[in-house]
Amino acid sequence: MYKVYDDWPNIAKLYYEKKFEKVTFTGIDHIIFAGMGGSGALGDIFSAILSKTNIHVCVVKGYNLPNTVNSNTLVVAISISGNTDEILRILDLAHNQNCKLISFSSGGKMEQVCLEKGIEFRKIEQLHSPRASFPSFLYSILNILSPILLIKKEDVLKSIEELQKTQNAISSNNISETNPALSLAKWIKHIPVIYYPWGLQSVAIRFKNALQENSKNHAIVEDIVESCHNGIVAWERKSNVQPILIKGLDDHIKTNEKNKILKEYFQVEKIEYKEIISVKGDILSKIINLSYILDYCTIYKAILTKTDPTPVRSIEFIKKRIK
């Protein structure tokens, strides 16, 4: 798995430049990204990077579509494995509604359903596992949906350039104290609570999911502004929970104020914390580079605890019982 993570920048570049058939949809003002787990995290990221456009975006993680679906809606169904029960049901629902529809997977049942029903489908290779396939799917979708996403090509290329810089710091070629992903992995001993600012929620969710799947480690996520109205009270009791603060370089001025106050509170209460700060640039560069550091942290954490990050036996337990 670590070899795939080492190669994330090259994977991103390869799939963004790949000769996929692009979409020709027009009149789209509402996009629904449907996915679970790692596929759902892709929807969270697209929701974040499109938040400043005129396209309304929502993310579905479950079995139902919102009632707002109409002829100007594009449903993007993502199942990296192609066999996700919830998304196969969403695919069937969307096919029977008056909307546009496209699906992405590495094959599986989804490919067969799309062939049988004439649904637009793009096949993308799975690299090792769904969660490790994050850059191939993200940059393929950026490529294929580029006519409607209104994301500048230079911003996408800049995000890949920043990935390459991050790779030098965190890859397996730098097993030293200067590796921020490895240092964070060594620091996490118990249950981390991950604080995030609005706009970087997708990073926190992705990190939580990766800790759970790769490191087999419990994790909690909290909006940093909301936590100042409730979550902070939990720190009045001693616990072994460890705070990690995710910060964007240009967060809202009032969000920065809450971040500063929360850190001051931790210092007064002698609660050790870590802060992970984004790179400069647009929202895509921030999200993908933070995700790269934090994802790789979970691989290092697995190695440090002698945990094989690949098997997800409990997920298989559930899948076998789904009717």
ROLODREN-843116 format. One record per residue: y, z, x of N, C-alpha, C, CB in turn; residue in one letter. Coordinates in steps of 0.05 Angstrom, whole numbers, plus 5000, padded with zeros to 4 digits. Each point is the difference from the previous one (the first is absolute). Glycine has a CB too. Layout:
YZXYZXYZXYZXA ...
This chain:
497650005016502450004984502550005017497550244964M 502549915058502450025017500849735011498850475011Y 499249354994500749745011501549834980495950025027K 503550014947501649874979502850115000495949924972V 504450345030502750125000501649925025498250394974Y 500549595048501449905024501149724996496950275028D 501949584955500749714996501849954976495749895021D 505350324967501749964976502349805003498950474988W 502749545033502249805003499049715000502650355024P 495249604991498949735001498949914973499050075049N 499750124937498949944974502349934981496150315008I 506049854993502449954982501149725005501050505000A 499449435025501149745007498149774992502450215039K 495149834966498049794993500049944970497250155038L 502850064945499849964971502749924988496250334999Y 506049745013502549914989500449705005501950465007Y 497049455016500449715007497749834990502550155040E 495549974948497649854991500749804978497150395012K 501649394987500549784980498750064973500449675038K 500650534949499150064973501549824980498950485012F 499849474965501449874978501950204987496149694992E 506550255008502050184989500149974969502749985043K 498450224944500250004971502349814991498250474998V 501549444978502149824988501150114974497749615022T 501950654973501050124976503149994999496050314999F 505149664977502950014996500750194978500449525016T 502150564983500950174978499050285001500349604973G 498950505050498850275002502350215002495849815022I 504250394961502050215003498650284999503549714979D 493950295021498550254998497349965014502250134956H 497250025065497549985014498550274998501949665032I 495650324960498250234999497949985022500850054950I 499250135068497950015021497950204991503349885037F 494250024961497850174991498050045022500649844953A 498850405054498150065022499450295002501749605025G 496150474987499250275004499750065030497750014955M 502750245054499650075028501749845018495450124989G 503449765032501449835019501449764987496850155035G 501949744945501249784985502450094984495549774997S 504350474992502250114985502450075018496850184968G 502649905057502250055020501649755005497250365021A 501549414978501449755003502149964978496049805023L 503250274952501849994978502450185003496249884971G 503250365039502250205006502049885019496950384991D 502149495030501749885020501749784989496750135035I 502149694950501549784988502150114980496149695005F 503350524981501950124982502450105015496350144969S 503249985055502250105017501749785011497250395011A 501649415000501549795014501549814980496750025037I 502449984938501349844979501950164983496149714999L 504350555008501650184983503049925000496850365010S 504049485010502949935001500449714991500650325037K 497449564951500249734988500450024970497249805037T 503149974950500350004971497349984985504449785007N 493450245009497349994987499150284994498949585025I 500450464950499050264992497050025009503250034960H 496150185054497350035010498850264990501249745041V 496350254951498550254995497249985012502750074957C 496150165047497450025013498150124980502050045046V 495749844950498050104982497650095017501549694963V 497850565033497650115013498350124978502450105044K 496049744943498450094978499049764983502750424999G 497049634975498649804983501849854981496250295004Y 506449784994501749884979502549875012498350344968N 502649455018502549875007502250114982497649585015L 504950434994502250094983500549804977502050245039P 499249864940500649824977502249805005498550374971N 502849665052502349825007499049735010502750405010T 494849564993498949745010500849774981496150245022V 505149554989500749764984499849755018503050284971N 498049505019499749755014501549995027499549784955S 502450405049501450015025498950215020504149864975N 493550245018498750205016497949875018500850354965T 499149735060497849925018498450255006502749635021L 494750354973498250225006498549925026499450134951V 500950045069498749965026497750205002504349835023V 493250084975497750175001498850005028499049914951A 500850325061499150035028497650185001504649925017I 493249974993497650165006498949905026499050104951S 501550045071499149895026497049955000503850255023I 494749934966497149964999499249794979499450475014S 502349514965499449814978498250124979500449645032G 499050624971498150134981501250254987496349825028N 506350224973501250244988500049984970502950055041T 495750154947499650004971502649984984495950265007D 506149915001502550014985501449735001500450495011E 499649385012501549755003498549764987502050185043I 495449834956498649804986500650014970496350025034L 504150224956500850044971502949914996496850384996R 505049685023502849904998500049705001501650425023I 496849464993499849715002499349884973498750035049L 499450094938499149904974502250034979495350125012D 506150114989502250054981502249805004498950495000L 501949475025502349825006499349714992501450305037A 496149624967499149734994500449944970496750015038H 503150204946500249964971502850054989495250144997N 506749885021502850044992501749765009499550505002Q 502949494986501849785005501750065025500249894951N 498450105072501450065025498949835023500950474985C 500449535038499049865023498150205015504249715004K 493950185011498050175012499049885026498650174954L 501150005066498849925025498450245011503749655010I 494150295004498550225011499449955029497950094955S 501750135060499450005028497650185006504949915011F 493249985004497750175008498649855023499550204954S 498549945058498449885021497549864988501650355033S 498349654941497749884986499050184978498749775042G 498750304957498950184981500149894971501450375030G 498449814951500049934972502649864992496950384990K 505349715022502649894992500149695005502150445011M 496949485011499949715006498549854979500450095049E 497350014944498349874980501449994973495950165024Q 505350064967501550004975502249804999498950494995V 502649495027502349825002499049714999502650335027C 495249614986498949734999499149934972498550045048L 500250144938499049954973502249974980496050265012E 506349894992502150004979502449835008498450454987K 501549435037502249835008502550165008498249654971G 501550595039502250175008500849935029498550374968I 504149625038500849955027499050225018504149764984E 494750155039498650195017500549925029496550104965F 504050105052500249955029498150195014504849854996R 493550045021498050155015501150075027496249784975K 503750485032501050105025497850175013504850004983I 494949955042497850145015500450305001499449595027E 498450564968500050295004499450055029498650094952Q 503050085060499750075029498950285002503749695013L 493850344991498650255004499750164973501850015046H 500450054941499950154975502649954985497150365021S 503049704953502549954984502550125013497249984959P 502650275050502450135011500949885027498750424976R 499449505040500649875025501149724997496550285022A 503149604954500849734994502949994990495349884989S 506150345012502750024990501949785010499250494999F 501049455028501949805008499249724992501150295038P 496349654961499249724993500749954970496250025034S 503450184949500649964972503150014995495650204988F 505749995025502950024996501449745008499850495008L 499649415016501549765010499049744987500750255043Y 496849754948499149774984501549984974495550035021S 504850204965501450004975502949935004496850354982I 504549765039502749925006500349705004500750455022L 497349434991499949725004499649844974498050095045N 500049984939499349854976502150034978495250075012I 505950174985502050054979502949955009496850334981L 503549575043502749975012502049844982497850025044S 501249784940502049854983501350184979497349595008P 501550634984501150174979500950285009497249744969I 502150345055500550285008502850055011495250025010L 506349774997502750035009500350185025501549934953L 496450065064500050155025500549815022496850354982I 505349705034500749815021497849975022504850124992K 494849645016497949955021500750155025499149544981K 503550475026500850145025499450304998503549665007E 496650454969499350294997497050045004503850064968D 494649755023497150035004499349975029499249814954V 502050005059499549955029501050245017500449504993L 501850624998501150245014498050234997504849854992K 494050184985498150224996497649975018501550044952S 497649715053497849955018500850065029498249654969I 504250285038501150065027500050305005502849584998E 498150574981500150295002497150125002504450014975E 493749865011497250095002499049975028499349864953L 501549935061499149965027501150225019499849504991Q 502750585004501150225016498550264994504549785000K 494950274975498550244992497250005012502750024958T 496149755043497349975011499950105029499249614970Q 502850335046500050095028500050305002502549595012N 498750554968500250295001497550144990504949954995A 493749934985498050154986497149905003503550114968I 496149665045497449895001498150165019502049554990S 495550375010498050145017500549955029496749964963S 505249875044500749965028501950225011499449514993N 501550664988501850225008499050264990503949685000N 494050425012498950264993501450225017495549794987I 507050265005501650205015501850154981499949715041S 501550494970501850164984502449844989498650405027E 501849364984502249834990499349854975501649965047T 495950054945499049864976500650174975496449775027N 505650154956500850174978497850034979504649855008P 493749954988497850024980497950205010500849534986A 498650475040498050185011501150295000498249635028L 504450404979501250275001500050124972502949865039S 497849984940500050114973497150074992504049724989L 494150125018497250064993499150265012499149514998A 501750555027499350255013501350244986499549755044K 503050204946501550224987498850074973504149855024W 494849964961498950054974497450165002502249584982I 497950675010497750175002498950084972501750185043K 500149804937499350104973500749794979500750485015H 500749594964500749814979502949935003496550204969I 504149555036502949925001501249954973499149805045P 503450284952501649924976502149805011499250454975V 500749325014501649775010502549964982495849785019I 506550284993502549974985501249725006500950505003Y 500049364975501049735003502649974985495349835006Y 506549995003502449934985499449774980502950165039P 498749824941499749774981500149745016502150274962W 496149555033499949755015497749995020504949964994G 494350285015497850025019497550144988503450005037L 496650024936497750124986497449865008503050144962Q 497149595040497649855006498850085027501849624973S 499950455046499150095026498550264998503949775022V 497250424963498850264996497349984986504550214998A 495449624981497549974986497949875017502549964957I 498349845058498149865019498950215020502549554994R 499350615017499250205020498150204988504449955023F 496250154953498250194986497249874996504050214977K 496049545014497549874995498349965025502149764962N 499450175060498649955025498950275012503049605009A 498550614988499050275009497450074984504750145012L 495449804962497650074984497649835007503250144963Q 497349605041497749825004499149995029501649734963E 500350255056499249985028499350275012503049605004N 498750604991499750265013498450204983504349925024S 495250004951498750194981501650264998495449795010K 507250184989501950235001501750014974500149965051N 500050274936501850034977502949955008496750324979H 504949585003502949965005501550014974498949725041A 503750354961501850024977502549835005498250474989I 502949404990502549865003502150124982497549585012V 505050424998502350124985502549835004498050475004E 503449464975502749895002501850215012499249684960D 502250265061501650215014502250114983498949785043I 502450054940502250104983498850174977502849595011V 495150314976498850154979498850275010499049574977E 500050435047498750245010502050235004496749715023S 505950224980502150205003500550154973502049735037C 496850164942500350134973497550154992503249644988H 494650335027497550134992498250055023500449794956N 498850005058497950035021500750195022498849554990G 503850485017500850185022499250294994503849695011I 496050384964499450284993497250085010502949964959V 495349855042497350065010499950115028498349654970A 503950285046500050105028500750295002501449545013W 499350594964500550295001497550165005503849924968E 493949955028497550135007498949875025499050114952R 499950055066498949905025497549834993501750395026K 498149384988497749824996499549845025500949984950S 496949885050499449835024500849714994496350315013N 505249644966501049734995502149935021499150054950V 500949695059501849925021501949784990496550115034Q 506249934968501949804990500549775020502150364973P 497849405016500749765015502249854984495349965021I 507049994992502249874987500349715009502450454997L 497449374984500549725005502949944995495249874988I 506149995031502949954997500749715007500950485011K 500749404972501149745005502650035015497849804960G 502950015057502450025016502549984983497649805038L 502350074939502449984983499450104972501649615027D 497150624972499650134974502750064987495550195015D 504549854959502450084985501250255012498249794958H 504450225043501450235013499150274988503949695009I 495650324965499250254988497150065006503349934963K 495149865040497250055009500050115028498449624970T 503350275047500250115028500850294999501249555017N 500650524965500950284997497650184993504649854986E 493750064995497750164992498050025023500649854952K 499149945063498250005023500950215020499049514993N 503650495013501150195019499750294991503349655014K 497150404959499850274990497150095000504049924970I 494149905023497250075000499150075029499249704960L 501750155059499350065028501150275009499849515010K 502750554981501250255006498450234988504549785001E 494650184974498350204987497450055016502049874955Y 496749925053497650035016500550155026498249574980F 504150385032500650135025500550304996502049575017Q 499550504961500650284994497450154994504549864981V 493750005004497450134992497949985022501149904953E 499649975070498249965022497549854992501650425020K 498849364965497949824991500249755017500050184952I 497949775063500049765018499749754983498150275038E 503549534969499949744985500249775020502150224959Y 497249545031500349765015501749804984495650075024K 506049774990501649804987499449725012503750344991E 495849474992499349735008502349824990494950085000I 506549795018502449844993499449705002503050385016I 498049474965499549714999501549855023499450044950S 499849715053501449825018502649914986495749855022V 506050024992502449874988499149754985503050195036K 498749724946499449754987499750024970497849865041G 501149934947499749984971497750184991501849535000D 497850494973498050184989497249925008503150074961I 496349675041497349915008499450105028500449594971L 501450385048499650095027499550305001502849635017S 498850524968499650294999497350084989504950054993K 494349834985497550074987497649935017502249934955I 497749835055497649905014499650155027500549554978I 501850525035499750145026499450294996503249685019N 497950454961499250274994497150024992504750104985L 494449704999497250004991498249955024501449824956S 499450025063498449955024499650265016501749525001Y 500550625004499850255015498250214985504649915020I 495950124955498750214984497149934995504450124979L 495049625016497249924997498450055025501549654968D 499750285055498650035026499650305006502049575017Y 499950594974499750295003497450104987505050055000C 494449834977497550094986497549915014502549984957T 497649805058497749925017499750195023500849524988I 501450555025499950205022499050274990503749765023Y 497250314953499250264988497050004995504550054979K 494449725012497149984996498550035026500849704961A 500250175060498750025026500150295011501349525009I 501050614988500350275010498150204986504849895011L 494650054964498250184985497249904998503950144973T 495549655044497349885001499149914972499050295040K 502849584946499549904973499949705001502250404979T 495749485010499949714998501949914977495149995017D 507049864989501949934979499049794980503550115033P 494449754974499149784984498750074973499449765042T 498550414957498650054975501850154980495750025025P 504049914950501450154978497950064979504549775009V 493750414998497650054983500850104972497550115041R 504650054957500750114974501049784981501250435022S 500249374989500949774984497549844990504449975026I 493750004992497649864992498550154978499649815047E 500550464955498750174979501249934973499350375034F 503449614965501449944975499349714990503750325012I 496549495007499649724992497249954988503149875037K 494950274973497349964990499750104971498350055047K 503650124945499850124973501849874980498750425021R 502949394988501949864981498449804984503950065032I 496449954942498649824981501749754994497550394980K 
